[in-house]
């Protein structure tokens, strides 16, 4: 059972270095960085966090397949994995389709693109020579000159039933977005249909202060296709938030990643760790 903390996309990028260093001194296992359109780049954020820490695994949650050529993505991931062996986890997803359309990158088949991207990136990271003429990805006899001795795990950042099944079939783990609760996890695990070595990562909001911003809940609820009142989060007192984290682990999550709400993200994390 791993516990991670997300560096929220709304925080100024220059705060990542002190945030990562402080987190490296705690018992938290992971630091996760974000790649959302207009906010920050996941690869550069991961490189920064890895360079200023010595212990944490750094997860990328997530790189949108439509914005990333799989060969270039494999080159970037391999570089990080060689410099920081055993400390990287790479999430790849569909990307928010409205955002992909904004930059002219919406694929005709998001499922095909994601499957072909994950499959080819994993093969390249294993040191294989890849030729793939798929529906969306076209690679002709390419390979990495410096493949990592320890390839980082590649996880699918997905939420729909067909995408969950795809992740279970081709990825080494699955990342679920904020708002998913323990009651949904058994059914999601059935949809993924993978073995015990498939890591289930669950993002969850952490809030131990005043009332949660309603607009944030409404946005996440719309993204998930549920009511704002059904968005599950680690909230309330530190003990109540800790109980919610434990319930996610008990329901099948291998890694729970906290997304603290507010401008002082480390304080609620510290309180939660004490409660745990």
C-alpha positions in Angstrom: 0.0 0.0 0.0 1.7 3.1 -1.3 0.8 6.7 -0.5 1.6 9.5 -2.9 1.1 13.3 -3.1 0.4 15.3 -6.2 2.0 18.7 -6.9 -1.2 20.4 -8.0 -1.2 22.1 -11.4 -2.5 25.3 -9.9 0.7 25.9 -7.8 3.4 28.1 -9.3 6.0 25.8 -11.0 8.9 27.3 -9.0 7.3 25.9 -5.8 8.0 22.3 -7.1 11.6 22.2 -5.9 10.9 23.1 -2.2 7.7 21.0 -2.3 9.6 17.9 -3.6 12.5 18.4 -1.1 10.1 18.6 1.8 8.1 15.6 0.7 11.3 13.6 0.3 11.8 14.0 4.1 8.5 12.4 4.9 7.2 8.8 4.8 5.3 9.4 1.6 6.4 7.0 -1.2 5.5 9.0 -4.3 5.3 12.5 -5.8 3.1 12.8 -8.8 3.3 15.7 -11.3 0.7 16.8 -13.8 0.5 17.4 -17.5 -2.6 19.4 -18.4 -3.0 21.7 -21.4 -1.7 25.2 -20.6 -0.4 24.3 -17.1 2.9 22.5 -17.1 4.8 19.8 -18.9 5.0 16.5 -17.2 8.4 15.4 -18.4 10.2 18.6 -17.3 8.3 18.5 -14.0 9.3 14.9 -13.4 13.0 15.7 -14.3 13.0 18.6 -11.8 11.5 16.6 -9.0 13.8 13.6 -9.5 16.9 15.8 -9.6 16.2 17.4 -6.2 15.1 14.3 -4.4 16.8 11.0 -3.5 14.1 8.6 -2.4 10.7 9.4 -3.9 9.2 7.7 -6.9 8.0 10.3 -9.3 4.9 9.6 -11.3 3.8 11.4 -14.4 0.0 11.7 -14.3 -0.5 11.9 -17.2 1.0 12.5 -20.7 -1.7 12.8 -23.4 -1.0 10.3 -26.2 -2.2 12.8 -28.9 0.5 15.3 -27.9 3.4 12.9 -27.7 5.1 11.0 -30.5 5.8 7.6 -28.9 9.4 7.5 -30.0 10.1 10.9 -28.5 8.2 10.0 -25.3 10.2 6.7 -25.0 13.4 8.7 -25.4 12.4 11.1 -22.6 11.3 8.4 -20.3 14.4 6.3 -20.9 16.6 9.2 -20.2 14.9 9.8 -16.8 15.0 6.1 -16.0 18.7 5.8 -16.7 19.6 8.8 -14.6 17.2 7.9 -11.8 16.8 4.1 -11.9 13.8 2.7 -10.2 12.2 6.0 -9.4 9.9 6.8 -12.3 6.3 5.8 -13.2 4.9 7.0 -16.5 1.2 7.5 -17.0 -0.2 7.9 -20.5 -3.8 8.7 -21.3 -6.2 9.9 -24.0 -6.0 13.5 -22.9 -9.1 15.6 -22.5 -10.7 15.5 -25.9 -11.8 19.2 -25.9 -8.3 20.2 -25.1 -6.9 18.0 -27.9 -9.2 19.6 -30.4 -8.1 23.0 -29.3 -4.5 22.2 -30.5 -5.5 20.2 -33.5 -4.5 16.9 -32.0 -7.8 15.0 -31.5 -7.2 11.5 -33.0 -9.9 9.7 -35.1 -9.7 6.8 -32.7 -8.5 7.6 -29.2 -8.5 3.9 -28.2 -6.3 2.9 -31.1 -3.9 5.7 -30.4 -3.6 4.9 -26.7 -3.1 1.2 -27.3 -0.5 1.7 -30.0 1.3 4.4 -28.0 1.5 2.3 -24.8 2.5 -0.8 -26.7 5.3 0.8 -28.7 6.6 2.9 -25.7 6.9 -0.2 -23.6 8.7 -2.1 -26.3 11.1 0.7 -26.9 11.9 1.0 -23.2 12.6 -2.8 -23.2 15.3 -2.1 -25.8 13.4 -3.6 -28.7 13.4 -2.5 -32.3 9.9 -1.4 -33.2 8.1 -1.4 -36.5 4.4 -0.6 -36.2 2.0 0.6 -38.9 -1.2 1.0 -36.9 -4.2 3.1 -37.2 -2.6 6.0 -35.5 1.1 5.2 -34.8 3.7 4.6 -37.5 7.2 3.5 -36.6 9.6 1.9 -38.9 12.6 0.0 -37.4 13.3 2.4 -34.5 15.0 1.7 -31.3 16.7 3.4 -28.3 20.4 3.8 -28.3 20.4 4.0 -24.5 17.5 1.9 -23.2 17.2 1.7 -19.4 18.4 -1.3 -17.6 15.3 -1.0 -15.5 12.4 0.1 -17.7 9.9 2.3 -15.8 6.3 1.0 -15.4 3.9 2.5 -17.9 0.4 3.0 -16.7 -2.8 3.9 -18.5 -4.6 7.0 -17.2 -8.2 6.2 -18.1 -11.8 6.0 -16.8 -14.3 4.5 -19.3 -15.0 0.8 -19.4 -13.3 0.2 -22.8 -10.3 2.2 -21.8 -10.0 0.4 -18.5 -10.0 -3.0 -20.3 -7.4 -1.6 -22.7 -5.2 -0.5 -19.8 -5.5 -3.9 -18.2 -4.5 -5.5 -21.5 -1.4 -3.5 -22.5 -0.2 -1.4 -19.5 1.4 -2.2 -16.2 -1.0 -0.2 -14.1 -4.0 2.0 -14.3 -4.5 5.5 -12.9 -8.0 6.6 -11.8 -9.0 10.2 -11.6 -10.0 12.2 -8.5 -13.5 11.5 -7.3 -13.6 7.7 -7.6 -14.6 6.0 -4.3 -14.0 2.7 -2.7 -17.4 1.4 -3.7 -16.5 1.7 -7.4 -13.1 0.0 -7.1 -14.2 -3.7 -7.2 -16.2 -3.1 -10.4 -13.3 -1.1 -12.0 -10.9 -3.9 -11.1 -13.2 -6.4 -12.9 -13.2 -4.1 -16.0 -9.4 -3.8 -15.9 -9.2 -7.6 -15.7 -5.4 -7.7 -15.0 -3.4 -9.8 -12.6 -2.0 -8.9 -9.2 1.1 -7.3 -10.7 -1.0 -4.6 -12.3 -0.8 -1.4 -10.1 -4.0 0.4 -9.4 -3.3 4.1 -8.6 -6.2 6.2 -7.3 -6.0 10.0 -7.2 -8.1 11.6 -4.5 -8.6 15.2 -3.3 -7.4 15.9 0.2 -9.2 18.6 2.2 -9.0 19.1 5.9 -10.0 22.8 6.1 -13.0 24.9 5.3 -15.7 24.1 2.7 -14.5 22.6 -0.6 -14.8 25.0 -3.5 -18.1 24.1 -5.2 -16.8 25.0 -8.7 -14.0 22.4 -8.4 -16.4 19.7 -7.4 -18.8 20.6 -10.3 -15.9 20.5 -12.8 -14.7 17.1 -11.6 -18.3 15.7 -11.5 -18.8 16.8 -15.1 -15.5 15.1 -16.1 -16.6 11.9 -14.4 -20.2 12.1 -15.5 -21.6 12.0 -11.9 -23.3 14.3 -9.4 -21.0 16.8 -7.5 -22.4 15.1 -4.3 -20.9 11.8 -5.5 -17.4 13.0 -5.9 -15.5 11.1 -3.2 -12.5 12.7 -1.4 -10.4 12.4 1.7 -12.0 15.2 3.7 -13.0 16.3 7.2 -10.8 15.9 10.2 -7.3 14.3 9.6 -8.7 11.1 11.1 -11.7 11.1 8.8 -9.4 11.8 5.8 -7.1 9.0 6.9 -10.1 6.6 7.1 -11.0 7.4 3.5 -7.5 6.7 2.4 -7.5 3.4 4.2 -10.9 2.5 2.7 -9.4 3.0 -0.8 -6.5 0.7 0.0 -8.9 -1.9 1.5 -11.1 -1.8 -1.7 -8.1 -2.6 -3.9 -6.0 0.5 -4.5 -2.3 -0.2 -4.5 -1.3 3.4 -4.5 -3.4 6.3 -3.2 -2.3 9.8 -4.4 -3.5 12.8 -2.4 -4.2 16.0 -4.3 -4.2 18.6 -1.5 -6.6 21.6 -2.0 -5.3 25.0 -1.2 -2.2 27.2 -1.3 -0.5 25.4 1.6 -0.5 21.8 0.4 2.0 20.3 2.8 0.1 21.2 6.0 -2.9 18.8 5.4 -0.5 16.1 4.2 1.5 16.4 7.5 -1.8 16.2 9.5 -2.9 13.2 7.5 0.4 11.3 8.0 0.0 11.8 11.7 -3.5 10.4 11.6 -2.4 7.4 9.6 
